[in-house]
Amino acid sequence: MNDTVKADSLVTLHFRVALPEGGQALISTFESTPATLQLGGGELAPALEARLAGLEVGSRHVFELEPGEVFGEHKADLVERFARRDIPADIELDVHSVIEFTDNDGNKFPGLVRELDEQSALIDFNHPLAGRAVRFEVEVIGVS
């Protein structure tokens, strides 16, 4: 077993992703079983993987990442207003709920309901953390 994380390592770690303003953790393994992730395989955002490179087993670090660095910038063109009549009746709409859409090629993607009124729904197709700063805390347990 190696003792330093490399770009293609299989890493066992505890990690937490939170907003830097002291908000609740969005993802955390510290209270449960550690995660084992294959770096370079798309399991973790590239900006987060880059922070792991060079860390040693047993080390614990906190990284403050700039707005947009992890999940991209928030793009206004990915926010769209839909007439309620164009949304299938079997989809329950609530503000802050995520609904799944399918494009003409059969690809599925989520949209977050930002606003609702009697005639329309404002749907945001950006990642929910797009354009936000992120606090990434990590404890490296093992590397292979």
Backbone as ProteinMPNN parsed JSONL, in Angstrom:
{"seq_chain_A": "MNDTVKADSLVTLHFRVALPEGGQALISTFESTPATLQLGGGELAPALEARLAGLEVGSRHVFELEPGEVFGEHKADLVERFARRDIPADIELDVHSVIEFTDNDGNKFPGLVRELDEQSALIDFNHPLAGRAVRFEVEVIGVS", "coords_chain_A": {"N_chain_A": [[0.85, -1.191, 0.0], [0.541, 2.238, -0.799], [1.626, 5.45, 0.508], [1.011, 7.997, -0.231], [-1.241, 10.08, -1.983], [-1.949, 9.782, -5.408], [-2.666, 10.849, -8.804], [-4.085, 8.741, -9.974], [-4.86, 7.078, -7.938], [-6.449, 4.642, -5.781], [-8.43, 5.58, -3.276], [-9.139, 5.59, 0.154], [-11.138, 7.379, 2.271], [-12.373, 9.877, 4.55], [-14.69, 12.42, 3.921], [-16.004, 15.747, 3.609], [-18.289, 17.959, 2.189], [-19.2, 21.233, 2.177], [-20.929, 24.401, 2.461], [-19.039, 27.388, 2.699], [-19.872, 29.347, 4.49], [-20.5, 28.325, 6.949], [-22.624, 26.64, 6.817], [-24.759, 23.72, 6.92], [-23.36, 20.456, 6.396], [-23.241, 19.25, 3.095], [-22.567, 16.884, 1.948], [-21.251, 14.177, 3.675], [-18.996, 11.866, 5.098], [-17.937, 11.503, 7.54], [-19.453, 10.804, 9.758], [-20.118, 8.241, 9.334], [-19.419, 5.336, 7.391], [-16.206, 5.311, 5.819], [-15.453, 6.544, 2.497], [-14.479, 4.887, -0.532], [-12.737, 5.71, -3.287], [-11.996, 5.786, -6.765], [-9.614, 7.658, -8.136], [-9.652, 9.86, -10.924], [-11.657, 8.601, -12.218], [-14.071, 9.905, -12.363], [-15.666, 9.903, -10.122], [-15.478, 11.833, -8.229], [-15.514, 15.369, -8.211], [-13.288, 17.014, -10.492], [-11.848, 19.283, -9.452], [-11.89, 18.763, -6.738], [-10.584, 16.294, -6.614], [-8.045, 17.142, -7.423], [-7.134, 18.479, -5.174], [-6.533, 16.39, -3.507], [-4.257, 15.117, -4.457], [-0.976, 14.278, -3.604], [-1.396, 14.274, -0.873], [-0.859, 12.654, 2.265], [-1.344, 9.416, 3.796], [-3.278, 9.396, 6.702], [-3.325, 12.116, 7.004], [-5.133, 15.18, 7.471], [-7.084, 17.655, 6.016], [-8.368, 20.932, 5.192], [-9.962, 22.567, 2.6], [-10.669, 25.588, 0.96], [-12.636, 26.367, -1.638], [-12.996, 28.368, -4.515], [-15.87, 30.315, -5.698], [-17.707, 28.616, -8.166], [-15.567, 26.988, -8.877], [-15.705, 24.237, -8.319], [-18.255, 23.18, -9.137], [-18.791, 24.585, -11.409], [-19.713, 27.69, -13.052], [-22.727, 29.52, -12.387], [-25.157, 29.451, -14.837], [-27.178, 31.586, -16.585], [-28.623, 30.919, -18.863], [-29.388, 28.343, -18.421], [-31.614, 28.348, -16.929], [-35.003, 28.147, -17.066], [-38.314, 29.11, -17.918], [-41.306, 27.353, -17.727], [-44.509, 26.753, -19.081], [-47.195, 25.708, -17.061], [-49.005, 23.996, -18.251], [-47.447, 22.629, -20.047], [-46.024, 20.837, -18.6], [-46.034, 17.517, -17.564], [-48.992, 16.255, -16.051], [-48.791, 14.374, -14.034], [-46.537, 14.963, -12.601], [-45.49, 16.163, -9.588], [-45.311, 19.394, -8.501], [-43.303, 21.41, -6.531], [-41.796, 24.15, -4.861], [-38.312, 24.092, -4.746], [-38.177, 21.393, -5.222], [-36.856, 18.605, -7.055], [-37.121, 17.718, -10.364], [-37.276, 15.315, -12.992], [-36.247, 15.501, -16.339], [-36.526, 14.537, -19.781], [-34.685, 14.55, -22.728], [-34.922, 14.903, -26.365], [-33.276, 12.864, -27.281], [-33.453, 10.918, -25.418], [-31.926, 11.27, -23.178], [-31.636, 11.809, -19.698], [-32.133, 14.377, -17.278], [-31.809, 16.418, -14.337], [-33.912, 19.01, -12.977], [-34.255, 21.868, -10.963], [-36.93, 23.179, -9.198], [-37.433, 26.501, -8.997], [-39.243, 28.636, -8.779], [-42.798, 29.031, -8.534], [-45.915, 29.746, -10.006], [-49.386, 30.377, -10.746], [-49.54, 29.965, -13.505], [-47.005, 29.126, -14.418], [-43.725, 27.503, -14.113], [-40.51, 28.023, -12.841], [-37.58, 26.636, -13.795], [-34.439, 25.414, -12.891], [-31.595, 24.273, -14.384], [-28.947, 24.15, -13.717], [-26.21, 22.816, -11.765], [-26.991, 22.406, -8.329], [-25.06, 23.649, -6.699], [-23.667, 25.291, -8.372], [-21.657, 28.067, -9.129], [-21.132, 28.628, -6.499], [-19.063, 28.991, -3.59], [-17.107, 26.443, -2.027], [-16.469, 24.4, 0.784], [-14.117, 21.978, 1.441], [-13.396, 19.228, 3.237], [-11.104, 16.779, 4.259], [-9.962, 13.53, 5.239], [-7.403, 11.372, 4.856], [-7.394, 7.944, 4.705], [-6.464, 5.544, 3.556], [-4.399, 4.425, 0.788], [-4.086, 3.012, -2.408]], "CA_chain_A": [[0.0, 0.0, 0.0], [1.289, 3.501, -0.867], [1.25, 6.363, 1.579], [0.741, 9.311, -0.808], [-2.274, 10.07, -3.024], [-1.552, 10.157, -6.774], [-3.812, 11.165, -9.671], [-4.848, 7.544, -10.343], [-4.942, 6.227, -6.748], [-7.684, 4.2, -5.144], [-8.269, 6.26, -1.991], [-10.162, 5.452, 1.188], [-11.088, 8.645, 2.981], [-13.562, 10.57, 5.021], [-14.727, 13.761, 3.348], [-17.194, 16.566, 3.836], [-18.451, 19.107, 1.307], [-20.14, 22.158, 2.817], [-20.782, 25.796, 2.075], [-18.069, 27.965, 3.632], [-20.464, 30.253, 5.467], [-20.878, 27.602, 8.159], [-23.853, 25.89, 6.609], [-24.759, 22.278, 7.155], [-22.639, 19.661, 5.4], [-24.074, 18.763, 2.003], [-22.155, 15.485, 1.825], [-20.258, 13.883, 4.697], [-18.82, 10.47, 5.502], [-17.299, 11.48, 8.853], [-20.35, 10.217, 10.742], [-20.456, 6.884, 8.903], [-18.34, 4.564, 6.784], [-15.419, 6.081, 4.848], [-15.655, 6.269, 1.072], [-13.336, 4.458, -1.32], [-12.942, 6.311, -4.605], [-10.937, 5.658, -7.766], [-9.362, 8.975, -8.712], [-9.59, 9.856, -12.377], [-12.8, 7.857, -12.737], [-15.272, 10.723, -12.387], [-16.463, 9.739, -8.905], [-15.327, 13.063, -7.469], [-15.261, 16.503, -9.103], [-11.852, 17.191, -10.743], [-11.241, 20.264, -8.546], [-11.715, 18.109, -5.441], [-9.513, 15.31, -6.811], [-6.762, 17.84, -7.505], [-6.705, 18.81, -3.811], [-6.079, 15.173, -2.839], [-2.937, 14.709, -4.949], [0.15, 14.603, -2.741], [-1.709, 14.109, 0.549], [-0.367, 11.401, 2.835], [-2.242, 8.653, 4.659], [-3.325, 9.924, 8.063], [-3.426, 13.575, 7.023], [-6.468, 15.784, 7.431], [-6.958, 19.002, 5.465], [-9.574, 21.672, 4.818], [-9.713, 23.418, 1.438], [-11.726, 26.533, 0.607], [-12.608, 26.497, -3.091], [-13.641, 29.59, -5.002], [-17.165, 30.133, -6.37], [-17.655, 28.072, -9.512], [-14.4, 26.137, -9.113], [-16.034, 22.816, -8.224], [-19.448, 22.799, -9.894], [-18.959, 25.507, -12.526], [-20.437, 28.949, -12.846], [-24.173, 29.466, -12.611], [-25.437, 29.976, -16.174], [-28.555, 32.063, -16.691], [-29.315, 30.258, -19.963], [-29.857, 27.034, -17.976], [-32.82, 28.577, -16.135], [-36.059, 28.292, -18.072], [-39.692, 29.14, -17.432], [-42.201, 26.45, -18.447], [-45.943, 26.866, -18.789], [-47.64, 24.515, -16.319], [-49.713, 23.081, -19.162], [-46.437, 21.861, -20.77], [-45.423, 19.889, -17.667], [-46.981, 16.414, -17.359], [-49.852, 16.41, -14.877], [-48.421, 13.436, -12.966], [-45.366, 15.471, -11.89], [-45.856, 17.04, -8.483], [-44.435, 20.559, -8.476], [-43.132, 22.164, -5.297], [-40.572, 24.934, -4.871], [-37.112, 23.388, -4.277], [-38.168, 19.975, -5.581], [-36.102, 18.277, -8.261], [-37.891, 16.887, -11.281], [-36.44, 14.77, -14.063], [-36.667, 15.769, -17.703], [-35.908, 13.701, -20.799], [-34.586, 15.279, -23.991], [-35.352, 14.158, -27.556], [-32.4, 11.709, -27.471], [-33.664, 9.986, -24.317], [-31.063, 11.595, -22.039], [-32.375, 12.333, -18.552], [-31.401, 15.362, -16.497], [-32.653, 17.009, -13.297], [-34.159, 20.445, -12.917], [-34.713, 22.312, -9.656], [-38.017, 24.155, -9.272], [-37.051, 27.714, -8.262], [-40.43, 29.461, -8.528], [-44.072, 28.544, -9.07], [-47.116, 30.571, -9.91], [-50.526, 29.624, -11.292], [-49.36, 29.661, -14.925], [-45.695, 28.645, -14.856], [-42.703, 27.034, -13.171], [-39.156, 28.403, -13.209], [-36.757, 25.45, -13.571], [-33.006, 25.682, -12.974], [-30.87, 23.061, -14.774], [-27.585, 24.212, -13.205], [-25.957, 22.052, -10.542], [-27.432, 23.252, -7.213], [-23.944, 24.397, -6.118], [-22.991, 26.078, -9.406], [-21.409, 29.453, -8.765], [-20.98, 28.758, -5.045], [-17.815, 28.565, -2.965], [-17.287, 25.16, -1.353], [-15.465, 23.983, 1.777], [-13.86, 20.544, 1.266], [-12.596, 18.687, 4.331], [-10.756, 15.403, 3.919], [-9.021, 12.763, 6.045], [-6.96, 10.241, 4.05], [-7.264, 6.742, 5.53], [-5.631, 4.572, 2.87], [-4.136, 4.665, -0.629], [-3.501, 1.871, -3.12]], "C_chain_A": [[0.889, 1.246, 0.0], [0.864, 4.392, 0.287], [0.962, 7.777, 1.081], [-0.27, 9.183, -1.943], [-1.681, 10.551, -4.347], [-2.813, 10.327, -7.614], [-4.664, 9.953, -10.018], [-5.038, 6.58, -9.165], [-6.368, 5.79, -6.44], [-7.544, 4.678, -3.701], [-9.445, 5.941, -1.078], [-10.031, 6.685, 2.068], [-12.432, 8.996, 3.587], [-13.527, 11.929, 4.345], [-16.058, 14.428, 3.649], [-17.162, 17.714, 2.846], [-19.532, 19.977, 1.936], [-19.969, 23.538, 2.206], [-19.897, 26.468, 3.111], [-18.682, 28.854, 4.707], [-21.01, 29.529, 6.697], [-22.165, 26.825, 8.023], [-23.671, 24.409, 6.886], [-23.999, 21.565, 6.04], [-23.616, 19.152, 4.352], [-23.819, 17.285, 1.758], [-21.125, 15.269, 2.922], [-20.212, 12.391, 4.985], [-18.245, 10.372, 6.906], [-18.154, 10.795, 9.917], [-20.703, 8.772, 10.4], [-19.21, 6.179, 8.359], [-17.539, 5.432, 5.82], [-15.732, 5.653, 3.412], [-14.358, 5.739, 0.473], [-13.608, 4.875, -2.755], [-11.73, 6.07, -5.498], [-10.746, 7.027, -8.399], [-9.195, 8.847, -10.219], [-10.765, 9.159, -13.017], [-14.102, 8.632, -12.742], [-16.154, 10.58, -11.154], [-16.473, 10.997, -8.044], [-15.006, 14.176, -8.46], [-13.754, 16.709, -9.274], [-11.177, 18.188, -9.796], [-11.017, 19.676, -7.16], [-10.604, 17.059, -5.522], [-8.143, 15.982, -6.8], [-6.238, 18.198, -6.117], [-6.149, 17.601, -3.075], [-4.664, 14.772, -3.23], [-1.83, 15.199, -4.015], [-0.131, 14.478, -1.252], [-1.245, 12.734, 1.025], [-1.435, 10.739, 3.695], [-2.129, 9.207, 6.077], [-3.472, 11.431, 8.132], [-4.882, 14.023, 6.927], [-6.29, 17.242, 7.005], [-8.332, 19.6, 5.207], [-9.179, 22.61, 3.685], [-10.924, 24.317, 1.211], [-11.618, 26.776, -0.898], [-13.464, 27.678, -3.528], [-14.993, 29.309, -5.659], [-16.968, 29.638, -7.806], [-16.53, 27.098, -9.769], [-14.75, 24.649, -9.13], [-17.178, 22.434, -9.163], [-19.756, 23.76, -11.04], [-19.705, 26.768, -12.127], [-21.926, 28.73, -13.066], [-24.458, 30.151, -13.946], [-26.914, 30.32, -16.304], [-29.321, 31.345, -17.799], [-29.762, 28.833, -19.611], [-31.044, 27.151, -17.015], [-33.927, 28.912, -17.125], [-37.433, 28.266, -17.413], [-40.548, 28.263, -18.339], [-43.638, 26.771, -18.074], [-46.364, 25.587, -18.075], [-48.333, 23.514, -17.234], [-48.733, 22.209, -19.959], [-45.707, 20.837, -19.885], [-46.436, 18.784, -17.411], [-47.723, 16.525, -16.028], [-49.459, 15.49, -13.727], [-47.169, 13.861, -12.196], [-45.837, 16.457, -10.835], [-44.844, 18.169, -8.389], [-44.471, 21.23, -7.108], [-41.844, 22.954, -5.433], [-39.476, 24.139, -4.161], [-37.157, 21.886, -4.536], [-37.381, 19.796, -6.88], [-36.981, 17.362, -9.106], [-36.992, 16.474, -12.439], [-37.069, 15.056, -15.417], [-35.94, 14.811, -18.631], [-35.875, 14.49, -22.101], [-34.983, 14.369, -25.16], [-34.506, 12.915, -27.827], [-32.539, 10.668, -26.356], [-32.762, 10.221, -23.117], [-31.901, 12.214, -20.931], [-31.496, 13.311, -17.787], [-32.346, 16.033, -15.508], [-32.794, 18.514, -13.451], [-34.737, 20.787, -11.555], [-35.785, 23.375, -9.832], [-37.639, 25.337, -8.383], [-38.265, 28.556, -7.869], [-41.64, 28.782, -9.14], [-45.096, 29.643, -8.981], [-48.233, 29.794, -10.597], [-50.318, 29.196, -12.743], [-48.046, 28.973, -15.28], [-44.819, 28.15, -13.703], [-41.345, 27.468, -13.706], [-38.242, 27.255, -12.798], [-35.297, 25.798, -13.837], [-32.287, 24.357, -13.25], [-29.384, 23.111, -14.411], [-27.444, 23.23, -12.046], [-26.375, 22.951, -9.378], [-26.314, 24.072, -6.563], [-23.155, 25.193, -7.162], [-22.859, 27.523, -8.939], [-21.207, 29.683, -7.279], [-19.563, 28.346, -4.625], [-18.115, 27.298, -2.179], [-16.134, 24.937, -0.371], [-15.349, 22.463, 1.681], [-12.912, 20.103, 2.369], [-12.346, 17.217, 4.049], [-9.779, 14.821, 4.936], [-8.672, 11.519, 5.254], [-6.7, 9.048, 4.977], [-6.344, 5.704, 4.88], [-5.494, 4.898, 1.401], [-3.578, 3.39, -1.237], [-3.484, 2.158, -4.615]], "O_chain_A": [[1.883, 1.297, 0.725], [-0.131, 4.124, 0.96], [0.694, 8.668, 1.886], [-0.165, 8.278, -2.771], [-1.007, 11.579, -4.407], [-3.907, 9.981, -7.169], [-5.846, 10.105, -10.328], [-5.342, 5.405, -9.367], [-7.342, 6.459, -6.783], [-6.646, 4.237, -2.983], [-10.602, 6.013, -1.491], [-8.944, 6.999, 2.553], [-13.476, 8.481, 3.188], [-12.461, 12.53, 4.208], [-17.073, 13.78, 3.903], [-16.133, 18.369, 2.678], [-20.643, 19.513, 2.194], [-18.984, 23.808, 1.519], [-19.995, 26.148, 4.296], [-18.053, 29.087, 5.739], [-21.875, 30.051, 7.4], [-22.738, 26.396, 9.024], [-22.553, 23.925, 7.063], [-23.993, 22.009, 4.892], [-24.699, 18.674, 4.689], [-24.727, 16.531, 1.407], [-20.219, 16.085, 3.088], [-21.247, 11.735, 5.102], [-18.078, 9.266, 7.422], [-17.615, 10.257, 10.885], [-21.499, 8.147, 11.1], [-18.094, 6.411, 8.825], [-18.125, 6.216, 5.073], [-16.211, 4.547, 3.163], [-13.268, 6.099, 0.918], [-14.59, 4.447, -3.362], [-10.587, 6.139, -5.047], [-11.621, 7.506, -9.12], [-8.665, 7.855, -10.719], [-10.866, 9.126, -14.244], [-15.144, 8.076, -13.091], [-17.278, 11.083, -11.14], [-17.375, 11.195, -7.23], [-14.301, 13.947, -9.443], [-13.009, 16.591, -8.3], [-10.042, 17.958, -9.377], [-10.062, 20.045, -6.477], [-9.783, 16.946, -4.613], [-7.191, 15.448, -6.231], [-5.026, 18.219, -5.903], [-5.38, 17.754, -2.126], [-3.948, 14.16, -2.437], [-1.761, 16.381, -3.68], [0.793, 14.565, -0.444], [-1.245, 11.77, 0.259], [-2.312, 11.403, 4.247], [-1.033, 9.452, 6.581], [-3.719, 11.976, 9.207], [-5.734, 13.328, 6.374], [-5.461, 17.968, 7.554], [-9.32, 18.887, 5.03], [-8.2, 23.35, 3.785], [-12.066, 23.859, 1.265], [-10.625, 27.327, -1.374], [-14.526, 27.938, -2.962], [-15.238, 28.196, -6.125], [-16.159, 30.183, -8.557], [-16.536, 26.429, -10.802], [-14.148, 23.884, -9.883], [-17.067, 21.458, -9.906], [-20.862, 23.748, -11.58], [-20.244, 26.887, -11.027], [-22.33, 27.86, -13.837], [-24.052, 31.293, -14.162], [-27.784, 29.462, -16.154], [-30.536, 31.174, -17.697], [-30.438, 28.185, -20.41], [-31.43, 26.176, -16.369], [-33.804, 29.842, -17.921], [-37.679, 27.503, -16.479], [-40.522, 28.406, -19.561], [-43.951, 27.029, -16.912], [-45.93, 24.498, -18.451], [-48.25, 22.307, -17.006], [-49.125, 21.17, -20.489], [-44.875, 20.07, -20.369], [-47.585, 19.073, -17.075], [-47.127, 16.855, -15.002], [-49.756, 15.786, -12.57], [-46.779, 13.192, -11.239], [-46.495, 17.453, -11.14], [-43.65, 17.924, -8.217], [-45.538, 21.572, -6.598], [-40.893, 22.481, -6.055], [-39.707, 23.58, -3.089], [-36.253, 21.17, -4.107], [-37.261, 20.718, -7.687], [-37.512, 16.363, -8.62], [-36.067, 17.195, -12.814], [-38.271, 14.874, -15.61], [-34.857, 14.327, -18.303], [-36.891, 15.034, -22.534], [-35.335, 13.207, -24.959], [-34.956, 12.005, -28.524], [-31.831, 9.661, -26.349], [-32.815, 9.469, -22.144], [-32.773, 13.043, -21.192], [-30.287, 13.116, -17.658], [-33.532, 16.201, -15.789], [-31.914, 19.192, -13.982], [-35.608, 20.079, -11.049], [-35.574, 24.362, -10.536], [-37.535, 25.196, -7.165], [-38.316, 29.118, -6.774], [-41.532, 28.056, -10.128], [-45.145, 30.386, -8.0], [-48.025, 28.647, -10.992], [-50.858, 28.175, -13.169], [-47.957, 28.311, -16.313], [-45.115, 28.342, -12.524], [-41.06, 27.301, -14.892], [-38.131, 26.931, -11.616], [-34.958, 26.391, -14.861], [-32.361, 23.428, -12.445], [-28.638, 22.199, -14.765], [-28.435, 22.856, -11.419], [-26.134, 24.157, -9.433], [-26.595, 25.094, -5.936], [-22.082, 25.713, -6.856], [-23.806, 28.122, -8.427], [-21.118, 30.831, -6.842], [-18.952, 27.467, -5.233], [-19.238, 27.098, -1.719], [-14.979, 25.246, -0.665], [-16.339, 21.746, 1.819], [-11.766, 20.549, 2.431], [-13.256, 16.49, 3.649], [-8.89, 15.513, 5.432], [-9.543, 10.687, 4.999], [-5.896, 9.13, 5.905], [-5.543, 5.063, 5.561], [-6.352, 5.563, 0.822], [-2.699, 2.754, -0.655], [-3.03, 1.323, -5.399]]}, "name": "protein", "num_of_chains": 1, "seq": "MNDTVKADSLVTLHFRVALPEGGQALISTFESTPATLQLGGGELAPALEARLAGLEVGSRHVFELEPGEVFGEHKADLVERFARRDIPADIELDVHSVIEFTDNDGNKFPGLVRELDEQSALIDFNHPLAGRAVRFEVEVIGVS"}
